[in-house]
Amino acid sequence: MKLHRRAAAAVVVVAAATLAAPLALAQSKKDTVTLAMVLEPPGLDPTTAPAAAIGEIVHYNILEGLTKINVDGSVTPLLAESWTMDPDGKSYTFRLKKGVKFQDGEPFDSSAVKFSFERAKDEKSTNKAKKAVFDNISSISTPDPSTVILTLNNADGNFLFRLGENTAVILPPKSAAGTATHPIGTGPYRFEDWKKGNSVTLTKWDGFRDAKSIKIRRVTFRFINDPAAAVSALLAGDVDGMPRFGALQSLKQFQSDKRFTVEIGSTAGKGIMTINNKRKPFDDVRVRRALMHAIDRKAFIDGVLEGLAKPIGSHFAPTDAGYIDLTGMYPYDPEKAKALLKEAGVQTPLNVTLTLPPPQYARKGGEVVAAMLAKVGVIAKIENVEWAQWLSGPFKGNFDLTIINHVEPLDYMQYANTSYYWGYDSKAFRDLAAKHAAETNPKERARLFAELQKMLAVDCVNAYIFNPAQVAVARKGLKGLWASSPIFANDISAVSWQ
C-alpha cells in the first residue's frame, strides 16, 4: 500500500576533477560509516522534545512507527503490515507485523501502540504533534495483539503521513521513560554510546526482523556545527558524508573533486525570522509587516545560501500539496517598511535583539538580516547562542527576533497552539484550521488550505524567507543517503558501500 505525498525531488549528481593528496578513508572496513551533523540533540526521545536532530539519529534506525515516509515523500507500511480506512475517513484499522520484538526482548503488539499513543495524548505530554495528531484520536481499540483501530474526531488526509513522523514512533512500555538517554525500539540499530559534545554511535542489531539486509555494522553521527570544521573533516576523511551539508560556500570545491558525490534535492523546511508576537511593538501587525518588507529574500538566498533555496511567503513549503506562492504580498520595500513603522507610532532607531542558533543559515543569515533591518531604523543586536540555549530561551518565548529553519512537514498547526513560542493567538486561524481538518471534500480542503496560507501571510506572524534545498556530500562509493528530506531522518538501513 502506498500513498504519494510529494513528487520525488530532482537530484543532481556531480563529480569531476580531483584535488591533490589521497585521503585516509574514514572506514577501515566497508561496513562502518561516520556522518556529520550540524546540531547535537538535547536527548534521543523524539516524542518528548522538539529538536529535529533527534530524528536524524534515532528515526528508522532505532525507533519505528506504523508507517514509513520515504525519501520521495511516499508513505508505506513499517510496523503496520497493512491498513484499511472507513469511507468517512475517521477510522483506521491497522494489521501489525507479527513476531516483531523490541531490542530489550519485549514483544511489539497492539498494547505497545496503545501505550505509545495514549502517552502522546496525555495532558502532560510534550509531544510536538499532540495538538495536530494525537488530540484528534478519540479512541484506540486493540481487539487482538495484531490489530489496532484508531478512531478520529475529524478526518485527516495527512494522518498516515503523520504516523510516519518521529513523533509517532512506538516505544516499549517498560523502558519508554528512559528513551531520552537510552532509546530502545524495533529498528535495525541499537544505541551504543553517546559522547556528549562529540558523537552518538549505533550498532547493528542482530535480532532485527530483516537483519541480513543491513549492510552497515556501525554508524557514528559526529556533531560539527562549524562549517569550516565540517569541510576539513570531509576532506581529511574523518567523516564519510554529511547528508545536510551547511558550508555552501565550499560546495564547488566538492563538486570539482572526483572523490565525492554531491546531490541536491528538496526539503520541507521553512526558513523564517520568528517574531515574538506577544512583545511590543511586535504585537502590532504593521510592525511585523514592516520587518517583512525590510528583508530582501533574493539577496538573503543568494548571499547566505548560494542561491540554493526558494523564497516563501507563508509557513508552507513548495513541496506541500496545495502550496500557493504568496511572496508577492511583501516585496522588498524599505520605504514601505519605514512608513509602516511610522504609522504604528514606532520611534526609530528601534533597538531589538536577534538571537541566532549555530547553523550557518542563522549565523551568517543573521548578519545579513541585521544589515537590512538597520536600513529601516531597526537596530538588531546579535546574540549568538548554542542549540541548548536556543531551546531554553527563544523556544520558551524569551526573545525578540530569531532565525530558524522549521523542518517538520505540514507543521502549520503550530499556529493553532497559543502556547507555541511565537505567541500567535488567533481564534480565526484556529477555527479555519478546525474547519479544514474536518472537511473531506478534496476541492474544499484545497480551498481551505490556501486560506490557511493566506491568513498567516496577512497576519504576518513571522517573516517568511526561504525554503532550503538539501545538499548531501559523501565519499564516492557511499550509497543510499537521502538526497531530499521530506522529514529529517537518516535511514541507515538503506546505506551501503559499493
Secondary structure as GFF3:
##gff-version 3
##sequence-region A 1 498
A	DSSP	beta_strand	3	4	.	.	.	ID=ss1
A	DSSP	beta_strand	12	14	.	.	.	ID=ss2
A	DSSP	beta_strand	32	37	.	.	.	ID=ss3
A	DSSP	alpha_helix	52	58	.	.	.	ID=ss4
A	DSSP	beta_strand	67	69	.	.	.	ID=ss5
A	DSSP	beta_strand	74	77	.	.	.	ID=ss6
A	DSSP	beta_strand	80	85	.	.	.	ID=ss7
A	DSSP	beta_strand	91	96	.	.	.	ID=ss8
A	DSSP	alpha_helix	110	121	.	.	.	ID=ss9
A	DSSP	three_ten_helix	134	136	.	.	.	ID=ss10
A	DSSP	beta_strand	137	144	.	.	.	ID=ss11
A	DSSP	beta_strand	147	152	.	.	.	ID=ss12
A	DSSP	alpha_helix	159	162	.	.	.	ID=ss13
A	DSSP	three_ten_helix	166	168	.	.	.	ID=ss14
A	DSSP	three_ten_helix	176	178	.	.	.	ID=ss15
A	DSSP	beta_strand	189	195	.	.	.	ID=ss16
A	DSSP	beta_strand	199	204	.	.	.	ID=ss17
A	DSSP	three_ten_helix	211	213	.	.	.	ID=ss18
A	DSSP	beta_strand	218	223	.	.	.	ID=ss19
A	DSSP	alpha_helix	227	236	.	.	.	ID=ss20
A	DSSP	beta_strand	241	242	.	.	.	ID=ss21
A	DSSP	three_ten_helix	248	250	.	.	.	ID=ss22
A	DSSP	alpha_helix	251	255	.	.	.	ID=ss23
A	DSSP	beta_strand	260	265	.	.	.	ID=ss24
A	DSSP	beta_strand	270	275	.	.	.	ID=ss25
A	DSSP	alpha_helix	285	293	.	.	.	ID=ss26
A	DSSP	alpha_helix	297	304	.	.	.	ID=ss27
A	DSSP	beta_strand	309	311	.	.	.	ID=ss28
A	DSSP	three_ten_helix	327	329	.	.	.	ID=ss29
A	DSSP	alpha_helix	334	343	.	.	.	ID=ss30
A	DSSP	beta_strand	350	356	.	.	.	ID=ss31
A	DSSP	alpha_helix	360	374	.	.	.	ID=ss32
A	DSSP	beta_strand	378	384	.	.	.	ID=ss33
A	DSSP	alpha_helix	387	392	.	.	.	ID=ss34
A	DSSP	three_ten_helix	394	396	.	.	.	ID=ss35
A	DSSP	beta_strand	401	406	.	.	.	ID=ss36
A	DSSP	three_ten_helix	411	416	.	.	.	ID=ss37
A	DSSP	alpha_helix	427	438	.	.	.	ID=ss38
A	DSSP	alpha_helix	442	459	.	.	.	ID=ss39
A	DSSP	beta_strand	463	468	.	.	.	ID=ss40
A	DSSP	beta_strand	470	475	.	.	.	ID=ss41
A	DSSP	beta_strand	478	479	.	.	.	ID=ss42
A	DSSP	three_ten_helix	492	494	.	.	.	ID=ss43
A	DSSP	beta_strand	496	497	.	.	.	ID=ss44
###
